[in-house]
Amino acid sequence: MTKIKGNNVLITGGASGIGRIMGRMALERGAKSLIIWDINEANIASTVEEYKKLGTVKGYKVDVSNTQQVQEIVAQTEKECGNVDIVINCAGIVANNETFDKQSIRDIERTISINTTAPMIIAQQFLPKMIERNHGHICNIASAAGMISNPRMSVYAASKWAVIGWSDSVRIELKQMKSKVRFTTIAPYFINTGMFDGVKSRFFKILKPEPTSKKIMNAIERNRNFKGIPFGYHFIRFCQAILPTSIFDYIFGEFVGIFHAMDNFTGRQKK
Ligand SMILES: NC(=O)c1ccc[n+]([C@@H]2O[C@H](COP(=O)([O-])OP(=O)(O)OC[C@H]3O[C@@H](n4cnc5c(N)ncnc54)[C@H](O)[C@@H]3O)[C@@H](O)[C@H]2O)c1
């Protein structure tokens, strides 16, 4: 078990969507303090204002894709809040729904650096100290798109496949070290937070942010290695392994409709 109670919990991307909800849940479950890292200053301020009645909450503006900024904020966070016990790498972006031939270099680099490199750099900053204390938990929010090669989200899918591979590899390293530090990898289907506004889902229901956040917090507390949400996603790789590609593509892509989910994507519209 990883107790949230009494621990310092850091959530990147904690000022919006599921990151914001999990922050509230961390405080409700008795976290010693909630530390929010996000790039959106206005959302950080409103989240801190709303949550301060629930417990100790600190917000830091940081671009997680800027390694120097991350290193500085790590030092500031530890000085002001003490050791970080639980990290939830949740900050993420999806740049567009264009096919790969229309992607810009900027969007490719931005997506990979925020979704993939940043969780690694952030974990690398905290993990050695967690291993030394033999205490800590890092949870990485990947995506179901890291298990199925959805069209019109090739760069996003690549960024999340990489997170799954990296995160699960470190989990095994920790096990081999006999460390009590844990890694949890989460792969949710579409969640109704605004990030993927416009997507259509024929078969699987689009997930609700509140219950999805609760499932992730429970997965951390129960030291789950990997959690696909919904549970059916755990069978994706099995199906890929036993079915010829053309049949897999037809069943999941066309019949279930996953390969058309991004056709009407708009993303979160600026107010
Ligand atoms: N919404 C979905 O359908 C869905 C599905 C599967 C996985 N996910 C993943 O879950 C995570 C949270 O998604 P969400 O739906 O809550 O999204 P969201 O857009 O509501 O929240 C993402 C947060 O990350 C922050 N952020 C973005 N770039 C940043 C940067 N460079 N530095 C610091 N913070 C930055 C944003 O300001 C925002 O507060 C993401 O990693 C996303 O890829 C989302």
The ligand as an SDF file (V2000), in Angstrom:
LIG
                    3D

 44 48  0  0  0  0  0  0  0  0999 V2000
   -8.4650   13.7080  -21.6900 N   0  0  0  0  0  0  0  0  0  0  0  0
   -8.2700   12.5190  -22.2500 C   0  0  0  0  0  0  0  0  0  0  0  0
   -9.0750   12.0430  -23.0530 O   0  0  0  0  0  0  0  0  0  0  0  0
   -7.0450   11.7160  -21.9050 C   0  0  0  0  0  0  0  0  0  0  0  0
   -7.0190   10.3510  -22.2290 C   0  0  0  0  0  0  0  0  0  0  0  0
   -5.9040    9.6030  -21.9050 C   0  0  0  0  0  0  0  0  0  0  0  0
   -4.8210   10.1970  -21.2860 C   0  0  0  0  0  0  0  0  0  0  0  0
   -4.8730   11.5290  -20.9990 N   0  0  0  0  0  0  0  0  0  0  0  0
   -3.6960   12.1340  -20.3750 C   0  0  0  0  0  0  0  0  0  0  0  0
   -4.0650   12.5570  -19.0760 O   0  0  0  0  0  0  0  0  0  0  0  0
   -3.2990   13.7080  -18.7230 C   0  0  0  0  0  0  0  0  0  0  0  0
   -4.2370   14.8070  -18.2460 C   0  0  0  0  0  0  0  0  0  0  0  0
   -5.1530   15.0840  -19.2780 O   0  0  0  0  0  0  0  0  0  0  0  0
   -6.4030   16.0720  -19.0640 P   0  0  0  0  0  0  0  0  0  0  0  0
   -7.4560   15.5490  -19.9360 O   0  0  0  0  0  0  0  0  0  0  0  0
   -6.6610   16.2600  -17.6270 O   0  0  0  0  0  0  0  0  0  0  0  0
   -5.8250   17.3910  -19.7460 O   0  0  0  0  0  0  0  0  0  0  0  0
   -5.9500   18.9390  -19.3960 P   0  0  0  0  0  0  0  0  0  0  0  0
   -5.6240   19.6570  -20.6490 O   0  0  0  0  0  0  0  0  0  0  0  0
   -7.2300   19.2530  -18.7190 O   0  0  0  0  0  0  0  0  0  0  0  0
   -4.7640   19.1320  -18.3280 O   0  0  0  0  0  0  0  0  0  0  0  0
   -3.4170   19.1180  -18.7170 C   0  0  0  0  0  0  0  0  0  0  0  0
   -2.6750   20.0970  -17.8280 C   0  0  0  0  0  0  0  0  0  0  0  0
   -1.2820   20.0450  -18.2360 O   0  0  0  0  0  0  0  0  0  0  0  0
   -0.8010   21.3870  -18.2160 C   0  0  0  0  0  0  0  0  0  0  0  0
    0.3540   21.5140  -19.1070 N   0  0  0  0  0  0  0  0  0  0  0  0
    0.3610   21.4180  -20.4610 C   0  0  0  0  0  0  0  0  0  0  0  0
    1.5940   21.6580  -20.9220 N   0  0  0  0  0  0  0  0  0  0  0  0
    2.3840   21.9010  -19.8490 C   0  0  0  0  0  0  0  0  0  0  0  0
    3.7550   22.2240  -19.6840 C   0  0  0  0  0  0  0  0  0  0  0  0
    4.5740   22.3560  -20.7310 N   0  0  0  0  0  0  0  0  0  0  0  0
    4.2220   22.3970  -18.4310 N   0  0  0  0  0  0  0  0  0  0  0  0
    3.4020   22.2900  -17.3510 C   0  0  0  0  0  0  0  0  0  0  0  0
    2.0930   21.9990  -17.4450 N   0  0  0  0  0  0  0  0  0  0  0  0
    1.5920   21.8120  -18.6900 C   0  0  0  0  0  0  0  0  0  0  0  0
   -1.9770   22.2320  -18.7130 C   0  0  0  0  0  0  0  0  0  0  0  0
   -1.8260   23.6090  -18.3690 O   0  0  0  0  0  0  0  0  0  0  0  0
   -3.1310   21.5600  -17.9950 C   0  0  0  0  0  0  0  0  0  0  0  0
   -3.3460   22.1540  -16.7350 O   0  0  0  0  0  0  0  0  0  0  0  0
   -2.4860   14.0650  -19.9570 C   0  0  0  0  0  0  0  0  0  0  0  0
   -1.1810   13.5380  -19.8320 O   0  0  0  0  0  0  0  0  0  0  0  0
   -3.2220   13.3690  -21.0850 C   0  0  0  0  0  0  0  0  0  0  0  0
   -2.3670   13.0740  -22.1800 O   0  0  0  0  0  0  0  0  0  0  0  0
   -5.9530   12.2860  -21.2710 C   0  0  0  0  0  0  0  0  0  0  0  0
  1  2  1  0
  2  3  2  0
  2  4  1  0
  4  5  1  0
  4 44  2  0
  5  6  2  0
  6  7  1  0
  7  8  2  0
  8  9  1  0
  8 44  1  0
  9 10  1  0
  9 42  1  0
 10 11  1  0
 11 12  1  0
 11 40  1  0
 12 13  1  0
 13 14  1  0
 14 15  2  0
 14 16  1  0
 14 17  1  0
 17 18  1  0
 18 19  2  0
 18 20  1  0
 18 21  1  0
 21 22  1  0
 22 23  1  0
 23 24  1  0
 23 38  1  0
 24 25  1  0
 25 26  1  0
 25 36  1  0
 26 27  1  0
 26 35  1  0
 27 28  2  0
 28 29  1  0
 29 30  1  0
 29 35  2  0
 30 31  1  0
 30 32  2  0
 32 33  1  0
 33 34  2  0
 34 35  1  0
 36 37  1  0
 36 38  1  0
 38 39  1  0
 40 41  1  0
 40 42  1  0
 42 43  1  0
M  CHG  2   8   1  16  -1
M  END
$$$$
